[in-house]
Amino acid sequence: MTINTNVTAQPASTDIATRARDIARRLPGQARRQRLDTARLEYGPLYTLAEIHQRVAQTLPQKIGFIRRAVFQPIESYQGLIPDEALVKYDDAARSGLFSAFTVVTPTYFSQKQVDPWIVAQVDGAELYAVIAQWDDSEDAVS
Protein backbone atom coordinates (compact mmCIF):
# COMPACT_ATOMS: atom_id res chain seq x y z
CA MET A 1 0.00 0.00 0.00
CA THR A 2 1.27 3.48 -0.91
CA ILE A 3 0.50 6.66 0.92
CA ASN A 4 0.37 9.86 -1.08
CA THR A 5 2.49 12.42 0.78
CA ASN A 6 1.95 15.17 -1.84
CA VAL A 7 -1.36 16.40 -0.46
CA THR A 8 -2.20 19.99 -1.34
CA ALA A 9 -4.73 21.53 0.93
CA GLN A 10 -7.11 24.00 -0.70
CA PRO A 11 -7.84 26.90 1.64
CA ALA A 12 -11.52 27.52 2.22
CA SER A 13 -12.99 30.24 0.02
CA THR A 14 -13.97 32.23 3.12
CA ASP A 15 -10.32 32.27 4.20
CA ILE A 16 -9.31 33.62 0.79
CA ALA A 17 -12.05 36.27 0.89
CA THR A 18 -11.05 37.35 4.40
CA ARG A 19 -7.40 37.50 3.44
CA ALA A 20 -8.20 39.46 0.28
CA ARG A 21 -10.19 42.04 2.31
CA ASP A 22 -7.27 42.41 4.72
CA ILE A 23 -4.87 42.94 1.81
CA ALA A 24 -7.23 45.44 0.15
CA ARG A 25 -7.40 47.52 3.38
CA ARG A 26 -3.63 47.98 3.24
CA LEU A 27 -3.71 49.27 -0.35
CA PRO A 28 -4.62 53.00 -0.45
CA GLY A 29 -6.54 52.81 -3.74
CA GLN A 30 -8.57 49.83 -2.61
CA ALA A 31 -9.24 51.39 0.81
CA ARG A 32 -10.45 54.60 -0.90
CA ARG A 33 -12.80 52.59 -3.12
CA GLN A 34 -14.13 50.74 -0.08
CA ARG A 35 -14.72 54.04 1.80
CA LEU A 36 -16.58 55.45 -1.22
CA ASP A 37 -18.73 52.32 -1.57
CA THR A 38 -19.51 52.24 2.16
CA ALA A 39 -20.32 55.97 2.26
CA ARG A 40 -22.71 55.57 -0.69
CA LEU A 41 -24.36 52.60 0.96
CA GLU A 42 -24.80 54.27 4.36
CA TYR A 43 -25.40 57.93 3.38
CA GLY A 44 -26.80 57.84 -0.15
CA PRO A 45 -25.43 59.62 -3.21
CA LEU A 46 -22.09 61.42 -2.98
CA TYR A 47 -21.66 64.88 -4.46
CA THR A 48 -18.87 67.16 -5.61
CA LEU A 49 -18.37 70.44 -3.79
CA ALA A 50 -20.02 72.31 -6.68
CA GLU A 51 -23.04 69.98 -6.55
CA ILE A 52 -23.40 70.51 -2.77
CA HIS A 53 -23.21 74.27 -3.32
CA GLN A 54 -25.89 74.11 -6.00
CA ARG A 55 -28.21 71.75 -4.09
CA VAL A 56 -28.06 73.84 -0.91
CA ALA A 57 -28.61 77.13 -2.77
CA GLN A 58 -31.59 75.65 -4.62
CA THR A 59 -33.40 75.00 -1.34
CA LEU A 60 -34.18 78.73 -1.28
CA PRO A 61 -36.96 80.12 -3.46
CA GLN A 62 -35.85 82.47 -6.20
CA LYS A 63 -36.24 86.17 -5.40
CA ILE A 64 -35.77 88.91 -7.97
CA GLY A 65 -32.56 90.77 -7.25
CA PHE A 66 -31.22 88.18 -4.81
CA ILE A 67 -28.45 85.69 -5.49
CA ARG A 68 -28.89 82.25 -3.95
CA ARG A 69 -25.69 80.68 -2.65
CA ALA A 70 -24.30 78.56 0.17
CA VAL A 71 -21.93 79.43 3.00
CA PHE A 72 -19.51 76.70 4.13
CA GLN A 73 -18.21 76.67 7.70
CA PRO A 74 -16.20 73.98 9.53
CA ILE A 75 -18.45 72.26 12.05
CA GLU A 76 -15.97 73.03 14.83
CA SER A 77 -16.51 76.79 14.43
CA TYR A 78 -20.27 76.76 13.70
CA GLN A 79 -21.99 78.85 16.37
CA GLY A 80 -25.63 78.13 15.57
CA LEU A 81 -27.60 75.59 17.54
CA ILE A 82 -27.25 72.08 16.13
CA PRO A 83 -30.18 69.87 17.18
CA ASP A 84 -29.50 66.67 19.14
CA GLU A 85 -30.53 64.39 16.26
CA ALA A 86 -28.11 66.10 13.87
CA LEU A 87 -25.32 65.92 16.48
CA VAL A 88 -25.86 62.18 16.88
CA LYS A 89 -25.76 61.69 13.09
CA TYR A 90 -22.54 63.73 12.97
CA ASP A 91 -21.00 61.66 15.77
CA ASP A 92 -21.93 58.39 14.06
CA ALA A 93 -20.39 59.60 10.80
CA ALA A 94 -17.24 60.82 12.57
CA ARG A 95 -16.83 57.47 14.35
CA SER A 96 -17.24 55.55 11.08
CA GLY A 97 -13.77 56.60 9.93
CA LEU A 98 -15.09 57.24 6.41
CA PHE A 99 -14.79 61.03 6.48
CA SER A 100 -11.91 63.47 6.83
CA ALA A 101 -13.78 66.77 7.34
CA PHE A 102 -17.22 67.97 8.36
CA THR A 103 -18.82 71.24 7.30
CA VAL A 104 -22.05 73.05 8.06
CA VAL A 105 -23.49 74.50 4.87
CA THR A 106 -26.15 77.20 5.12
CA PRO A 107 -28.24 78.51 2.23
CA THR A 108 -28.05 82.29 1.86
CA TYR A 109 -29.34 85.17 -0.19
CA PHE A 110 -26.10 87.00 -1.00
CA SER A 111 -24.82 87.45 2.57
CA GLN A 112 -27.97 86.88 4.62
CA LYS A 113 -27.97 83.41 6.14
CA GLN A 114 -31.30 81.66 5.94
CA VAL A 115 -32.73 78.53 7.58
CA ASP A 116 -32.12 74.81 7.07
CA PRO A 117 -28.36 74.23 7.50
CA TRP A 118 -26.82 70.96 6.31
CA ILE A 119 -23.93 68.93 7.70
CA VAL A 120 -21.83 67.51 4.88
CA ALA A 121 -18.74 65.33 5.18
CA GLN A 122 -15.84 64.83 2.81
CA VAL A 123 -15.02 61.19 2.13
CA ASP A 124 -11.44 60.58 3.26
CA GLY A 125 -9.10 60.59 0.26
CA ALA A 126 -11.74 61.81 -2.21
CA GLU A 127 -13.26 65.05 -3.43
CA LEU A 128 -16.76 63.73 -2.82
CA TYR A 129 -19.18 64.67 -0.04
CA ALA A 130 -22.07 62.96 1.73
CA VAL A 131 -25.05 64.73 3.28
CA ILE A 132 -25.05 63.70 6.94
CA ALA A 133 -27.91 65.79 8.35
CA GLN A 134 -30.26 68.70 7.64
CA TRP A 135 -32.41 70.68 10.06
CA ASP A 136 -34.68 73.70 10.33
CA ASP A 137 -32.91 76.52 12.14
CA SER A 138 -35.75 79.02 11.85
CA GLU A 139 -35.23 80.68 15.26
CA ASP A 140 -31.78 81.91 14.09
CA ALA A 141 -33.06 82.95 10.64
CA VAL A 142 -32.61 86.46 9.39
CA SER A 143 -35.65 87.61 7.45
MOJO-V473537 format. One record per backbone hydrogen bond with DSSP energy under -1.0 kcal/mol. NH is the residue of the N-H (numbers start at 1). CO is the residue of the C=O. E is the energy in kcal/mol with one decimal. If there is no record, write none. Layout:
nh;co;e
NH;CO;E
NH;CO;E
This chain:
nh;co;e
16;12;-1.8
17;13;-2.4
18;14;-2.5
19;15;-2.4
20;16;-2.8
21;17;-2.2
22;18;-2.1
23;19;-2.3
24;20;-2.7
25;21;-1.9
27;24;-1.1
31;27;-2.8
32;28;-2.4
33;29;-1.9
34;30;-2.3
35;31;-2.5
36;32;-2.6
37;33;-2.6
38;34;-2.7
39;35;-2.8
40;36;-2.4
41;37;-2.2
42;38;-2.7
43;39;-2.8
44;40;-1.5
47;129;-2.8
52;48;-2.2
53;49;-2.5
54;50;-2.4
55;51;-2.8
56;52;-2.7
57;53;-2.3
58;54;-2.2
59;56;-1.5
60;57;-1.5
66;63;-2.0
69;108;-2.5
71;106;-2.7
73;104;-1.9
75;102;-1.8
77;74;-1.4
87;83;-2.3
88;84;-2.5
89;85;-2.0
90;86;-2.4
91;87;-2.6
92;88;-2.5
93;89;-2.3
94;90;-2.8
95;91;-2.5
96;92;-1.1
100;122;-2.6
103;120;-2.8
104;73;-3.4
105;118;-2.8
106;71;-2.4
108;69;-2.9
109;112;-2.0
110;67;-2.9
112;109;-2.9
114;107;-2.4
118;105;-2.5
119;133;-3.0
120;103;-2.8
121;130;-2.3
122;101;-2.4
123;128;-2.8
124;98;-2.8
126;123;-2.2
129;47;-3.1
130;121;-2.4
132;119;-2.9
133;119;-1.4
135;117;-1.8
140;137;-1.6
141;138;-1.0
142;113;-1.1
